[in-house]
Amino acid sequence: MIKINDVILPPKDYVLVDGGEIQVAKKRISEENKIYGINGTYILHDEAFESQERTLKISAVNFAKVVELSNLFNDFDNTIELDYLKSSKYYADLVDITFNKQGNSRWLVSVKLMFDPFRYTNESTEIRLTAKGTINNIGNVFSEPIIEIEGSGEVSLAIGSQIMFLTLDSKAIIDCRHRRQNIYDKNNVLKNSIRKKGGFFEIPPGLQGVVTTGNVTSIKIKGNWRWRV
């Protein structure tokens, strides 16, 4: 079974022939040098991770199902779930789709995708707190959460050793995901001026304390827990 953007492909119409080779999330190399007189190669990582290109090969029962399959994909931010990886999902951008005849009536569809580096849980990760509490990152790599914070005036939010200072007008949404880092106001309008100081949160694995100052009434944290494997 394969699920694409929350749509299950019926087994009578589609068969996943090849899920592609899955790579353990690979750290990006920023510097690679051979130092005179020293064995081996000196490698320096920049703490980011590389995307991975994978091709899903799916056998469709007829041409009409090829069309239906191709229409399921967005250009960006597709969610992919595979039944042999329980409670997991991947995020991927579409590169291209090709297809060719397979036997008398079936078609083999090759969907090339650029996958985000990590495997994510597909279970709910939302944690609700008041002014303080704890949050447990069950993954094995830092999380890029989405945070909804309610309150008013000058406030601060600390998770673990990281802290952000904000000016709230009832509510703000803090999107900490890489390439999407922004803050939105109570009307879901982009307003990065709400943040006065402090970087976007990256929650380390394990138990982390959550503390606020000022008039904070509610915190919702969507953890987006994830794994390198």
Phi, psi and omega in degrees: 000140175226138179241129181239119181050047176071009177253120178280129176281119182298130180301334179288341182251334187222143174229126175283110183277321184209123179270003180080162179281128181262127182257135171301136183312122188258125177292141180284133178270121180262339181208135179219113186225151170256119185264132183303129175082001182242130178295149175079189182242136178274121182240134178237126178265152179259013176075001172265170181236149182276145168288166180228131176272126178226150178243122174269128178251119187235127177271123180254145187290331178202177185293325179301324179286334173297316179296315179300317180297313182296330180285346180285337188270139170265164175294325184225158170058045172282144171254132183237126177237135182239135187293340180275001172235089188294147175055032184227156174211160177237154172250139184206148173260145182282132174262299175196166177231128175231160179208156177210162183294142180226098182075205186286322187229337185278165179228141177257119183254127178251116182251110180269126184231150172257105185276142167300157188295338195245161168263131184250153171287143176260009176269160181299133180242014184282128177246133179249129180227166170263245184277337181201170180163206178224158177222140184245112174281107184277353178281185179240021176212156183303146181261149174247091190280166165247125188239131172249121183237132181245144180158198181209150176081199181282121181224167171226151177230124178241132173234116187061233182265003183259145182219142177230138178252135185221160169246114188259141168239078181078316182198149172216150176244124182251111179262110185263005182291135179304141182074357179230013188294109180205166175236138183238147182274190184297338178262013181062031176261135180303125181205079183291347178291348175299324180278123181263326182196151177103146182277168176289148190283141168232109187272118180292160175301149178098188184278130181231140176281147176237123184225143176232160168231158182086191185273081176251127183253337183201144176225130172240124181241117172266109193287330185053050182298145187206165184226152177286334180251000000 
